[in-house]
Amino acid sequence: MIPVNPDRFRSDLHALRQIGAAGQGKGVIRPAYTPDDIAARDWLAGRFAEAGLEVAWDPMGSLFGLAPGRSLLMGSHSDTQPEGGWLDGALGVIAALEIARAAQEAGGPAVSVVSFQDEEGRFGVTTGSAAWSGALDRTAVDGLTDRDGVTLAQARSAMGHRLGDWIDPARFTGFVEMHIEQGPLLDQTGGKIGVVEAIVGIRDMVIRFEGQQNHAGTTPMALRRDAFQALSAFNTKVNDRFANVVTPATVWTIGHVALHPNAHSVVPGRASFSMQWRDIDPDRLTRMEVIIRDTAAEVADDMGMAAEFGSMLGVAPVAMDAGLRGRLCVAAEAETPGAWREMPSGALHDASNMARLMPSAMLFVPSIGGISHDFAEDTAEADLVTGLKVLARALG
């Protein structure tokens, strides 16, 4: 078992939390490439160097702390949502730092650390690790834009001299990521550890209904081609049609809606909305896509409108490595007998991309109330330490 120092681990977690601290409680704001994100990476680089790791940056701004020779890679990300919590991503980076530092002090094993850039998707989906792994075309990243129209190339220029060359994945034997669950299962069942079996696949696209903009006071209801009513009908029908296809673990979300012209006294002539769905079964994801497209086309036809579909984004489901997963299971039983479970991850993580390159595994600790991507995100510190000890036992 690697002789970790829980107090040092907690101290580093709280120190990182102060960079970009915001809102009530333990909120943090560090979106990718912002000054606080870069300041956090600079602070991490200093801690990596103090731990005896070689500091390296790749062209995306992902930060590595490299052990000599071949090593296990551990980590996550240190950027946050526009209003994020203190643990999402940061926990995995600091846990990896403590494991690597303690391993160095004990004479092995060799462990390297990474904080991938833009996991939270300011410019896409797990952008930094996707580019590093080859899941995202590296020649296309500069043209990616955020919701304000800023290109990735423009945002990345703030990193200045820090950017370096791509790190060769062949120097790593595998990847392990510790993370908060970001859901309620462990918290509701009294579980202390979740060993991830697989990470869900995600599909995401924008659908648009084109109706007829018109006066809200003089247009009879029977003659309207109201794009929002099309959206409402689509939502009802697609929920009904999913019933015989999905499982209790399948999720789908309309998370963003834009109406045009978005005015009180105008029947909206256009409704654009996001449609995202997640599952660990690729065939189910495909069946859901067929239902979504057919239902949108049917609603548009019934209401005298056009339906348009944007490009499909997302990633395929990924199973975690059986060998690494088995070691985490054995360690979880030793540290928390009967208080752990194997479970899927409903959220996307950098480990999805890492699994393209090397054996990969994930470990979850509980999220209080199942809350994440919010200032209220939190985990009992005893549970954080338990997760660290499971890693130390599994990898020692």
Secondary structure, 3 states (H helix, E strand, C coil): CCCCCHHHHHHHHHHHHCCCECCCCCCECCCCCCHHHHHHHHHHHHHHHHCCCEEEECCCCCEEEECCCCEEEEEEECCCCCCECCCCCHHHHHHHHHHHHHHHHHCCCCEEEEEECCCCCCCCCCHHHHHHHCCCCHHHHHHCECCCCCEHHHHHHHHHHHCCCCCCHHHEEEEEEEEECCCCHHHHHCCCEEEEEEECEEEEEEEEEECCCEECCCCCHHHCCCHHHHHHHHHHHHHHHHCCCCCCCCEEECCCEEEECCCCCEECCEEEEEEEEEECCHHHHHHHHHHHHHHHHHHHHHCCCEEEECCCEEECCEECCHHHHHHHHHHHHHHCCCCEEEEEECCCCHHHHHCCCCCEEEEEECCHHHCCCCCCCCCCHHHHHHHHHHHHHHHC
